[in-house]
Amino acid sequence: MNQANHGGQRPPPVQMAIGWIVAALLIFLAQRDLRRRPPEAVRGPVAVWRVVAGIPPGALAYLIFGRRRMSSDVADVVVAEAAG
């Protein structure tokens, strides 16, 4: 059998485990960021991003495209609320 044609075989278990860990980490980071970030610092509705970020490609899309840079004013409010 040709090496280029795997015929639907699964990747080795180690690669599968690494893939699942990376996927879970992306989802975790996106959801945590959405929970901590003020709505003004998110591009679009937070509720929509929460749903989209529930799958790995959506989480990656949120982390790349869904976040706005926080201005110093917004960042100061976030820090004050966290301390307070």
N, C-alpha and C positions, 0 to 999 in steps of 0.2 A: 504494500500500500504506500502511496505517495505521502511523504512527511508533511507536505503543505496542506493536504486534505485530511483533517482530523475526523471527518465523518460524524460530527456531533458529540465527540468525546468531551468530557468535562476536564477542566484544568486540575492539576494536582491539588490535594487537600490543603497544602500550605498556602498556595496561591489563593484558593477560595477563602481561607481564613483571613488572610491579609486584606482581601477585597472587602469582606464583611466588616472588618475592623475599621478600615478607612471610611466606608459608607456610614457606619454608626458614628464615627468621629465627626464627619461633615455635618450630619444631622444634628448632633449634640451641640456643636459650635454655633450653627446657624440659629437653633432654637434659643440657646442661651443669650446670644447677641440680641435677638428680637425681644427677649424678656427684659434685658437691661437697657436697651437703647430707647431714647424718647421717640415718640412718633414723628416729630419734626425731622429727625435724622434718618428716616427710612423713606426710600423712594416708593411711593404708592401706599395702599392700605396695609397696615400691619397684619390684619386678619388674613388677607390673601397670601401674604408672604409666609405666615405660619403654616398654611395648608401646603403651599408649594414647597416649602423647605422640609416637608415631611418625607421627601424622597431624595436620594443622593444628588441627582442632577439639579433638582430645584434648590437644594441647600447650597450647592456650589454656585448656582446662578445668583442666589441672594447674597452670598458672601462677596461675589465679584461686582454685581450690578445693583443690588438692592439697598446698599448702605450709602448714605451721604456722609461727607466729611463733617464732623461736628465743629461748628465755629467755637471760638473761645467762650462766647456768652452761653451757649447751650451746654458746653462742657462744664462750665462753672456751676450751673444749676444742677447738673447731674451729680457732680462731686458734693455739692452742698446737701442734696437730698440723701445721698448715700451716707454721709457723715452724721446726718441729723436726726 
